[in-house]
Amino acid sequence: MTTINEQSQTWQGEGGPVEWTQAWDRTRELIGLRADHFSERDSDGSLEDGISALATALYITALEQRIEAAAVPRQAVDDLMDRRSGETDLDIVRRWEAHLESLGHDVDDKTDPVSACWHRLRYDHDPGESYWDDSLARHGYGLTAIRYVLGDHLALAF
């Protein structure tokens, strides 16, 4: 059986800027601090998306603030994910995409590991499902799974 750490290396992809690797290294460090809170049997992909979103948030913030990924505070990650007045989840997706584009990424370039990861995170799962509140089915943009990871899972980690 593979571990969450091993799975995350697949989710990271190969290559990319050194800051991308540093963001994933920090993500794996944070996950390791609360390994008991993560199940390796994530049937709907929320864990993959949540962990990938955390790495992406660390990457964006580290580059924009010109700091190491290990120095990114939790509040900066929350600020990226929190809805601003009148925003929807789609607005958050568009905002993150604008950050990535301003950092020089072509978000449609699947050969770029950052953009390939982003392509998974911007996917809207079951957008037409009207009864998802009563369902165990995955829903919403992949990016929003960061809330799952940042909730009780990493609340005390950073």
N, C-alpha and C positions, 0 to 999 in steps of 0.2 A: 504494500500500500504506500502511495506517495504521501508526503507530508505537505502541509500548507506551504511551507518554505519552498519545497521542490516545485509545487504547482505554480507558485508565484514567479518562478524563474521562466516558466513557459509563458505566463501572461505578460511578462516584461518584454519578451521578444529579444532578438539579437541585434546588437549594434546600438546606434543612437549616440547622442552626446553624453559626455561624462556625467553631466548633471542628472541625466535620466537614470543612469546606473546608481548614482548617489541617492536619488529619491527612492528608488526601489530598495536599496540597502537599508535606508532608514525605515521604510515601511516594514521590511522583514524584521528589523530590530523591534519595532513597536508591536508587531504581531507576536513575536517571541516572548515579550513581556507578559502577554495575556493569552498564551497558547491554549490554556485550559478553557477559554471562552469560544474557541473556534472549532467547528466540526468539519472534519474532512469530507463528510458526506453532504455536500451542498447541492441539492438536486436541481434547484432552479437557477443557479448562476449568480445569486445575489452576493455571495462571498467573493467570487472572482471580480465582479463589477465593483463592489465596495472597496476591495483592496486595491484594484487598479485605479479607482478614482482617488483614493488616498495618495497613492504614488504620484498621480498626475497633479494633484493639488500641491504636494510638496515640491514637485518639479517647477510648476508655474511660480509659486511663491519664492522659492530659492533664487530663480533667475531674475525675477522682477525686483526683488529686494537686495540682490547681489550678496546673498548669504549662503552658507552651506545648508543642505537639506536637513541635516541634523539639528540646525539652529532654528528651524521654522517652528514658531509657537502654535499651539493648538488653536488659539484665537484667529490666526491668519487663515487656517484651514476652514474654520467655522465661517469666517467672513466671506470666503469664496462660495461656500455652499448656502449660506442663509439667504432667504428671499428678501429682497428689498421691497419697499412699499409698492404694491400693485403688481409685483412680479409673479409669474407662473414658473413651473418647472422648465418649460420650454425657454423662457427668458434666461434662466440660469444656464441652460445648455448653450444658448447663443452667447452668453457672456464668457463662459469658459472657452468656447471656440474662438472668440475674438482675442482672448489672452494668448492662446496657442498660435494664432495667425500673427499676432504682433511679435511673438518670439521667433518668427520665421518659418513656421511649419505650414505646409500645404495640407490641410486637414483631410484631403481626399487622396493623398499619396500613401497607399498601403505598404509601400516599401520602407517608409519611415516608421520605426517602431513606436514613436510617440503618436503619430497620426493613426497608425493601425490600432493602437489601444484606444485612442479617442473615437475611432469609428465604432468600436463596440460600445463605448460609454454613451454615445449620442443616440443609440438605437432605442426606439420607443416600443416596449413590449406590451402587446395587447391594448393598443390605444382605443379601440372601440368597445372594449369590454365594459359594460355598464354596471355590472354587479361585482366588481373585483373586491369590494370591501368585505364581501361574504365568501371570498374564495381564497384558496391557497395558491392560486396561479400567480405567476410573476407578472408585474405590471409596471408601467412607467418607464422613464428613461433609465438606462443602465447607470448613468451618473448618480441618480438618486439613491442607489444602494450604499453610497458612502454613509448615509444616515444609519444604516444597519451596522456597519463596522464601527462608526464613531459613537454609537449609543453605548450600551452597557459593555460592549466588547473592549473598547479602548478608553473608556471614560477616565481611568486613572493613569493611563500610560504616559501621557505627555501633556 
